[in-house]
Amino acid sequence: MSDTASTRATRNTPDRRPLVSAPDLLSSLVPLLADWVPRQRWFAGKGRLVTGFTLLSATELLPCTGDGTAPGLLQLLVRAQQSAPPSRTPAGGDRYQLLLGVHPAPPPQLAPAVIGRPGGGPLRGRTVYDALLDSRLCGLLLERLRVPGRLGALRFCREPDADIPTGLPGRPIAVEQSNSSIVYGDSFILKVFRRIEPGINPDLELPRALADAKCARVPAPAAWFESAAPDEGGEPTTLGVLQPFLPASADGWQLALNALAVRADFTGSARALGHATAEVHTALAQTLPTTELRRPQLEVIAAQMTERLTATARAVPVLQPYRARLRTAFDALAAIGHDGRSWAAQRIHGDLHLGQTLRSADEGRWSLIDFEGEPARPLAERRRPQPAVRDVAAMLRSFDYAARSGPAGGDPWSLEWARRTRDAYCLGYAEAGGLDPRSAPELMRAYETDKAVYEVLYEARHRPDWLAVPMAAIRRLAAGGERAAGMDGTGPSRAAGPDGRG
């Protein structure tokens, strides 16, 4: 599509497109969506029946009811109605973004993307499918991002100095969980958010702040699209972010597994990664507001961790025998405030692990990616200032995960590898940030315990064969104190749990 055509398209309004205002549009799609949406990896309400959907907005990015053979593109924001919502589900149900292709007769290669054919409504007789599996419609999204402007309920934005070529081929990334991503050539990657909460997503907010701070550790956003705030002066809702793609880089998780497979040292890489993490934290603290966590705030954080532990122990009974000893980590965190101490809090990554890092092949330079935070947590919580130690503790868990899930399977050599790698990462962080995270054992143990509890719930629900990995950490952390946090030099492999094993 040419620049002229794209610019002309952005001048259209919903009033000129009767499809999006058709009263039976959503009702005709509900039978198809109720079957398809719960089967997607990004659907957060698994295990509960979908009883319907509420249409929040609809935007026709490309005409869907023409008589030709060209596909149409429809963007929907819907609210899923489900039975027995958990306490953490937003009032009224979770919101989702759907990008639907519409075609009278899609080509055979799109068969895996097909959702179904509506039996009535304005799309009757046409096939509806996942648009992000159609390279042609992915190309249209890129063209929309190249030319800023409004289209219906959507607004497309672009950084003034961003150079986005036209005609880049788009291909989806097959392995996804909470979002969907498209790679354009070897230049850009578009992350499309699926589960939507009103407000600016940290994966746009934080990289833009780091770009302003001249921090080169994070790819700067080139463009994004959003829905406008419902109230005057309110924040828009981020729907997708386009960032530079780093094709000549390898992710830290695979690099760590490769090192374990050949029993290679990883301390140099871990130390450099600690440097990168500290540089990002420093830039965020200089660019965005910081605060001090005192007794009331620390007590709230400790109470929330205790609540997650209690809920997880109910859901995963194997955790129950360790619950009392794990809780001592959260009690120690609350005690910091009782002693009159406080702790600095700032914006952080929020879901840092080896899979969220990339190392360039030529210079060996580390970058951090995916600043969305843990998608299961509310957006307001993910945007809240937190101790930087939380990111560090999460990365330490990732090193332990690699050691226990790699080819060695958690043998003594791999566990010693994890201990040395964890120490090297903390050393690198201290060298670049001025604060050794191991100097805060109460925070480190509390946040590592909270992360391990999260991992237990995740693995029990999604990958039961992996449950032994976080349970090994649970046994270690239940031992308590500095020994459990791996601060005494013995490391995770030598702290015996209540059953006498490491």
PESUL-V97251 format. One record per residue. N is the residue number from 0. SS is DSSP state (a for helix, b for strand, c for the rest). OMEGA is omega as a letter, one per 20 degrees, with the letter a starting at -180 (999 if undefined). NEAR is the number of other ideal C-beta (glycine too) atoms within 8 Angstrom. Layout:
# PESUL-V97251
N/SS/OMEGA/NEAR  N/SS/OMEGA/NEAR
This chain:
# PESUL-V97251
0/c/a/7  1/c/r/6  2/a/a/8  3/a/a/6  4/a/a/8  5/a/r/13  6/a/r/10  7/a/a/7  8/a/a/11  9/c/r/12  10/c/r/7  11/c/r/8  12/c/a/7  13/a/a/11  14/a/a/4  15/a/a/5  16/c/a/12  17/a/a/6  18/a/a/14  19/a/r/12  20/a/r/8  21/c/a/9  22/c/a/5  23/c/a/9  24/a/a/14  25/a/a/12  26/a/r/8  27/a/a/13  28/a/a/13  29/a/a/10  30/a/r/8  31/a/a/12  32/a/a/12  33/a/r/11  34/a/a/9  35/a/a/10  36/a/a/12  37/a/a/10  38/a/a/6  39/c/a/8  40/c/a/6  41/c/r/12  42/c/a/12  43/c/a/9  44/c/a/13  45/c/a/6  46/c/r/3  47/c/a/9  48/c/r/5  49/b/a/12  50/b/r/6  51/b/r/7  52/b/r/13  53/b/a/10  54/b/r/10  55/b/r/7  56/b/r/9  57/b/r/16  58/b/r/13  59/b/a/15  60/b/r/12  61/b/a/11  62/c/a/8  63/c/a/13  64/c/r/9  65/c/a/7  66/c/a/2  67/c/a/4  68/c/a/5  69/c/r/6  70/c/r/12  71/b/a/14  72/b/a/15  73/b/r/17  74/b/r/13  75/b/r/13  76/b/a/14  77/b/r/13  78/b/a/11  79/b/r/12  80/b/a/9  81/b/r/13  82/c/r/6  83/c/r/5  84/c/r/9  85/c/a/5  86/c/a/4  87/c/r/5  88/c/r/9  89/c/r/8  90/c/r/2  91/c/r/5  92/c/r/12  93/c/r/11  94/b/a/13  95/b/r/14  96/b/r/12  97/b/r/11  98/b/a/14  99/b/r/13  100/b/r/17  101/b/a/14  102/b/r/12  103/c/a/6  104/c/a/5  105/c/r/12  106/c/a/4  107/a/a/4  108/a/r/4  109/a/a/13  110/a/r/7  111/a/a/5  112/a/a/12  113/b/r/10  114/b/r/10  115/b/r/10  116/b/r/8  117/c/r/12  118/c/r/6  119/c/r/6  120/c/a/11  121/c/a/11  122/c/r/14  123/c/r/9  124/c/r/5  125/c/r/13  126/b/r/11  127/b/a/14  128/b/r/15  129/b/a/10  130/a/a/14  131/a/r/11  132/a/r/9  133/c/a/14  134/a/a/8  135/a/r/7  136/a/r/14  137/a/r/16  138/a/r/13  139/a/r/12  140/a/r/14  141/a/r/16  142/a/r/11  143/a/a/14  144/a/r/15  145/a/a/11  146/c/a/12  147/c/r/6  148/b/a/9  149/b/r/8  150/b/a/11  151/c/a/13  152/c/a/9  153/b/r/13  154/b/r/10  155/b/a/15  156/b/a/8  157/b/r/12  158/c/a/8  159/c/a/4  160/c/a/4  161/c/r/8  162/c/a/4  163/c/a/12  164/c/r/7  165/c/r/10  166/c/r/5  167/c/r/11  168/c/a/8  169/b/r/13  170/b/r/8  171/b/r/11  172/c/a/10  173/c/a/4  174/c/a/3  175/c/r/10  176/c/a/5  177/c/a/11  178/b/r/12  179/b/a/11  180/b/r/11  181/b/r/14  182/b/r/12  183/b/a/13  184/c/r/9  185/c/a/5  186/c/a/8  187/b/r/14  188/b/r/12  189/b/r/15  190/b/r/12  191/b/a/13  192/b/a/13  193/c/r/12  194/b/a/12  195/b/r/11  196/c/r/9  197/c/r/8  198/c/a/10  199/c/r/10  200/c/r/11  201/a/a/13  202/a/r/13  203/a/a/12  204/a/a/11  205/a/r/14  206/a/r/15  207/a/r/10  208/a/r/13  209/a/r/15  210/a/r/11  211/a/r/7  212/c/a/10  213/c/r/6  214/c/a/10  215/c/a/4  216/c/a/11  217/c/r/14  218/c/a/10  219/c/r/11  220/b/r/13  221/b/a/12  222/b/r/15  223/b/r/13  224/b/a/11  225/b/r/11  226/b/a/10  227/c/r/8  228/c/r/10  229/c/a/5  230/c/r/5  231/c/r/4  232/c/r/4  233/c/a/7  234/c/r/7  235/c/r/10  236/b/a/12  237/b/a/13  238/b/r/12  239/b/a/11  240/b/r/13  241/b/a/13  242/b/r/13  243/b/r/9  244/c/a/12  245/c/a/9  246/c/a/5  247/c/a/6  248/b/r/10  249/b/a/8  250/b/a/10  251/a/a/16  252/a/a/11  253/a/r/8  254/a/r/13  255/a/r/14  256/a/r/12  257/a/r/9  258/a/r/13  259/a/a/16  260/a/a/8  261/c/r/6  262/c/a/8  263/c/r/7  264/c/a/7  265/c/a/13  266/a/r/10  267/a/r/8  268/a/a/12  269/a/r/14  270/a/r/13  271/a/r/11  272/a/r/15  273/a/r/17  274/a/a/13  275/a/a/15  276/a/a/18  277/a/r/15  278/a/r/12  279/a/r/14  280/a/r/13  281/a/a/10  282/a/r/14  283/a/r/15  284/a/r/12  285/a/a/6  286/a/a/9  287/c/a/9  288/c/r/5  289/c/r/8  290/b/r/8  291/b/r/7  292/b/r/12  293/c/a/8  294/a/a/8  295/a/a/7  296/a/r/10  297/a/r/14  298/a/r/10  299/a/r/8  300/a/r/10  301/a/r/13  302/a/r/10  303/a/r/8  304/a/r/15  305/a/r/10  306/a/r/8  307/a/r/11  308/a/a/16  309/a/a/9  310/a/a/8  311/a/r/13  312/a/r/11  313/a/a/6  314/a/a/7  315/c/a/10  316/a/a/6  317/a/r/8  318/a/a/14  319/a/a/7  320/a/a/6  321/a/a/12  322/a/a/11  323/a/a/6  324/a/r/10  325/a/a/14  326/a/r/10  327/a/r/9  328/a/a/15  329/a/r/16  330/a/r/9  331/a/r/11  332/a/r/14  333/a/a/12  334/a/r/9  335/a/r/13  336/a/r/15  337/a/r/7  338/c/r/6  339/c/r/5  340/c/r/6  341/c/a/8  342/b/r/11  343/b/r/11  344/b/a/11  345/b/r/13  346/c/a/12  347/c/r/13  348/c/r/11  349/c/r/13  350/c/a/10  351/c/r/13  352/c/a/12  353/a/r/14  354/a/r/8  355/a/a/11  356/b/r/15  357/b/r/11  358/b/a/14  359/b/a/11  360/c/a/7  361/c/a/5  362/c/a/4  363/c/a/9  364/c/a/7  365/b/r/13  366/b/r/14  367/b/a/13  368/c/r/10  369/c/a/7  370/c/a/13  371/c/a/13  372/c/r/11  373/c/a/8  374/c/a/9  375/c/a/6  376/c/r/7  377/c/a/8  378/a/a/9  379/a/r/7  380/a/a/7  381/a/a/12  382/c/a/11  383/c/r/6  384/c/a/9  385/b/r/10  386/c/r/12  387/c/r/13  388/a/a/11  389/a/r/11  390/a/a/13  391/a/a/14  392/a/r/14  393/a/r/13  394/a/r/14  395/a/r/14  396/a/a/14  397/a/r/14  398/a/r/15  399/a/r/14  400/a/a/12  401/a/a/14  402/a/a/15  403/a/a/14  404/a/a/10  405/c/a/12  406/c/a/6  407/c/r/10  408/c/r/8  409/c/r/9  410/c/a/7  411/a/a/6  412/a/a/8  413/a/r/14  414/a/r/15  415/a/r/10  416/a/r/14  417/a/a/16  418/a/a/13  419/a/a/11  420/a/r/14  421/a/r/15  422/a/a/9  423/a/r/14  424/a/r/17  425/a/r/14  426/a/r/11  427/a/r/16  428/a/a/16  429/a/a/13  430/a/a/10  431/a/a/13  432/a/r/12  433/c/a/5  434/c/r/7  435/c/a/8  436/a/r/13  437/a/r/8  438/a/r/6  439/c/a/10  440/a/a/11  441/a/r/11  442/a/a/13  443/a/a/16  444/a/a/15  445/a/a/14  446/a/r/13  447/a/r/14  448/a/r/14  449/a/r/12  450/a/a/11  451/a/r/13  452/a/r/15  453/a/a/11  454/a/r/13  455/a/a/16  456/a/a/11  457/a/a/9  458/a/r/13  459/a/a/10  460/a/a/5  461/a/a/5  462/c/a/7  463/a/r/6  464/a/a/4  465/a/a/9  466/a/a/13  467/a/a/6  468/a/r/13  469/a/r/11  470/a/r/11  471/a/r/13  472/a/r/14  473/a/r/15  474/a/r/15  475/a/a/13  476/a/r/15  477/a/r/12  478/c/r/12  479/c/r/9  480/a/a/8  481/a/r/8  482/a/a/11  483/a/a/13  484/c/r/11  485/c/a/13  486/c/a/9  487/c/r/6  488/c/r/4  489/c/r/9  490/c/a/13  491/c/a/14  492/c/a/11  493/c/r/7  494/c/a/13  495/c/r/8  496/c/a/13  497/c/r/8  498/c/r/5  499/c/a/5  500/c/r/6  501/c/999/11
